Amino acid sequence: MRLVLSVLVLLVILSGCGSKPPPGTGVEKTVEKYIAAAGEMNWREAASYLTGEALAAANQNTKHFQGQPAVPVSRNLEVITQSDSFALVHADVTQGHDRWNYLFYLTKKAGKWLIYKQELSDPLLPALLEESEIPKELSAAIKTYVTAAVKGDWAEAGKHLTGQAKIQAQRHDIKKVNLQGSVSDFLLTPVGEGNGYFLVHGSYTVKYPGREPIKMDVMFTAADCAGTWKITRIDRL
C-alpha cells in the first residue's frame, strides 16, 4: 500500500488557478513543476525538485511503475506556513472523479526549494461552514456505501470513496465477503459545506445474524469530485 500511495502522488498534475505564493518565494512553483513533471512521467525532471526521503521513495517507486499520465480537472495550492528555509504546502486536486489532498514539505538548499516529504492529508475546510440541505446524490451515495460495507461488498462500497477513505478501504479484501449485514433506522443530518466539501452526520443501526444490533453514529466528510459526490473521510462519533 505504501507503494500505491507514492505512485498516486507522482501521478497528480496541478493545473488551473490557485492561491498565489507570497512575494519573492518559489514554494508553490516548485510543487507545481514537480507534479507536472511526474504527471508527464518525466522522472528525471521530477527528481530535480526532490530531496531526502521523497527522492529516495520516488527513485524506488518509478522502477516498478507502469501507467499513463492523468490530467486533473482542477487544483488549489495553499502555503500553510513558511520561513526562510522551510515551507509546508497543501494541495487539493480533483483528478477525474477522485479528489486528493496532499501535504508537501519543502526545504531550501543552495537557494533552491526542494520537496523532502509528501503525504496524503485531510481536506482544508473553511473557518465557517455554510448551512445547506444535503444533495440527493450525496444522500444516495452515503446510503449505498453503508449498505455495501455492512454486507462486505468492498468493491461496490469503494465506488463511493475517494482520498484517504478510498485508501483505507483498499486494505480490505477487494473480493465480496458475504457478511449478511443489514441497515435500519438510517438518518442523515446536514452539518455544513464549504470549499467543495460537505459534512454529514449519519446515524443508523447495523444488524448481523446472531449478534446484537450496533448503533452507529458517524461523521461523513464528502467531496465534490467534478460533479460526483464521494466520501473522503469517515469518523465514528
NORBELZI-V984027 format. One record per residue. N is the residue number from 0. RES is the residue in one letter. PSI is psi as a letter, one per 40 degrees, with the letter a starting at -180 (* if undefined). D_CENTER is the distance of its C-alpha to the mean C-alpha in Angstrom with 2 decimals. Layout:
# NORBELZI-V984027
[[N	RES	PSI	D_CENTER] [N	RES	PSI	D_CENTER]]
This chain:
# NORBELZI-V984027
[[0	M	d	14.68] [1	R	d	14.68] [2	L	d	15.86] [3	V	d	13.11] [4	L	d	10.44] [5	S	d	12.84] [6	V	d	13.53] [7	L	d	10.06] [8	V	d	10.32] [9	L	d	13.82] [10	L	e	13.27] [11	V	h	11.39] [12	I	h	14.21] [13	L	h	14.31] [14	S	i	17.03] [15	G	a	18.59] [16	C	i	19.31] [17	G	a	17.65] [18	S	i	19.11] [19	K	i	22.02] [20	P	i	22.56] [21	P	i	25.39] [22	P	h	28.79] [23	G	e	29.83] [24	T	i	26.53] [25	G	f	24.63] [26	V	d	21.39] [27	E	d	19.14] [28	K	d	21.36] [29	T	d	20.80] [30	V	d	17.01] [31	E	d	17.56] [32	K	d	20.32] [33	Y	d	18.56] [34	I	d	15.62] [35	A	d	18.21] [36	A	d	20.41] [37	A	d	17.86] [38	G	d	16.90] [39	E	e	20.65] [40	M	f	20.94] [41	N	g	23.40] [42	W	d	22.88] [43	R	d	25.97] [44	E	d	24.88] [45	A	d	21.30] [46	A	d	22.96] [47	S	e	25.11] [48	Y	e	22.30] [49	L	i	21.47] [50	T	i	23.42] [51	G	b	23.51] [52	E	d	21.00] [53	A	d	18.58] [54	L	d	21.61] [55	A	d	22.71] [56	A	d	19.44] [57	A	d	19.36] [58	N	d	23.04] [59	Q	d	22.61] [60	N	d	19.70] [61	T	e	21.26] [62	K	d	24.34] [63	H	e	22.70] [64	F	h	20.31] [65	Q	h	21.49] [66	G	a	19.68] [67	Q	i	19.72] [68	P	i	18.27] [69	A	h	15.41] [70	V	h	15.89] [71	P	i	13.28] [72	V	d	14.39] [73	S	i	13.60] [74	R	i	12.29] [75	N	h	13.08] [76	L	i	14.04] [77	E	h	15.50] [78	V	h	17.74] [79	I	d	17.36] [80	T	i	20.60] [81	Q	i	23.10] [82	S	a	26.52] [83	D	d	28.93] [84	S	e	27.31] [85	F	i	23.77] [86	A	i	20.70] [87	L	h	17.14] [88	V	h	14.88] [89	H	h	11.52] [90	A	h	9.85] [91	D	h	7.97] [92	V	h	8.09] [93	T	h	8.98] [94	Q	h	10.25] [95	G	b	12.63] [96	H	f	11.43] [97	D	i	7.74] [98	R	h	5.31] [99	W	i	3.00] [100	N	h	4.42] [101	Y	i	7.23] [102	L	h	10.66] [103	F	h	13.70] [104	Y	h	16.98] [105	L	i	20.09] [106	T	i	23.78] [107	K	h	26.81] [108	K	h	29.23] [109	A	f	32.46] [110	G	e	31.27] [111	K	h	28.08] [112	W	h	24.48] [113	L	i	22.62] [114	I	h	19.18] [115	Y	e	19.93] [116	K	i	16.59] [117	Q	i	12.90] [118	E	i	10.08] [119	L	i	6.45] [120	S	i	6.74] [121	D	i	6.88] [122	P	i	7.35] [123	L	h	10.95] [124	L	i	13.27] [125	P	i	16.83] [126	A	d	19.78] [127	L	h	21.20] [128	L	i	19.57] [129	E	i	21.66] [130	E	h	23.45] [131	S	i	22.97] [132	E	i	23.60] [133	I	h	20.87] [134	P	i	20.61] [135	K	d	22.34] [136	E	d	19.65] [137	L	d	17.14] [138	S	d	19.89] [139	A	d	20.60] [140	A	d	17.06] [141	I	d	16.89] [142	K	d	20.44] [143	T	d	19.99] [144	Y	d	17.09] [145	V	d	19.25] [146	T	d	22.32] [147	A	d	20.95] [148	A	d	19.46] [149	V	e	22.82] [150	K	e	24.59] [151	G	e	22.63] [152	D	g	21.53] [153	W	d	18.05] [154	A	d	18.26] [155	E	d	18.61] [156	A	d	16.22] [157	G	d	13.37] [158	K	e	14.06] [159	H	e	12.78] [160	L	i	9.38] [161	T	i	5.92] [162	G	a	2.54] [163	Q	d	4.94] [164	A	d	7.56] [165	K	d	7.92] [166	I	d	8.48] [167	Q	d	10.82] [168	A	d	12.57] [169	Q	e	13.37] [170	R	e	15.47] [171	H	i	17.79] [172	D	h	20.46] [173	I	e	19.34] [174	K	i	22.92] [175	K	h	24.05] [176	V	h	25.70] [177	N	g	28.17] [178	L	e	27.74] [179	Q	f	29.72] [180	G	i	27.83] [181	S	i	28.29] [182	V	h	26.92] [183	S	i	29.21] [184	D	f	29.50] [185	F	h	26.10] [186	L	h	25.45] [187	L	h	22.59] [188	T	h	23.06] [189	P	h	21.25] [190	V	d	20.20] [191	G	i	19.15] [192	E	i	16.92] [193	G	i	15.99] [194	N	f	13.96] [195	G	e	12.89] [196	Y	i	11.70] [197	F	h	14.15] [198	L	h	15.06] [199	V	h	17.34] [200	H	h	19.72] [201	G	h	20.71] [202	S	h	23.90] [203	Y	i	25.43] [204	T	h	27.64] [205	V	h	26.95] [206	K	h	30.10] [207	Y	i	30.71] [208	P	h	34.23] [209	G	e	36.43] [210	R	i	34.11] [211	E	i	34.10] [212	P	i	31.70] [213	I	h	28.50] [214	K	h	27.60] [215	M	h	23.88] [216	D	h	22.56] [217	V	i	18.79] [218	M	h	16.40] [219	F	h	13.69] [220	T	h	10.99] [221	A	i	10.48] [222	A	h	9.02] [223	D	h	11.56] [224	C	g	10.51] [225	A	f	13.80] [226	G	e	15.94] [227	T	h	14.33] [228	W	h	13.01] [229	K	i	10.45] [230	I	h	9.56] [231	T	e	6.24] [232	R	h	8.58] [233	I	h	12.19] [234	D	h	14.88] [235	R	h	18.51] [236	L	*	20.93]]
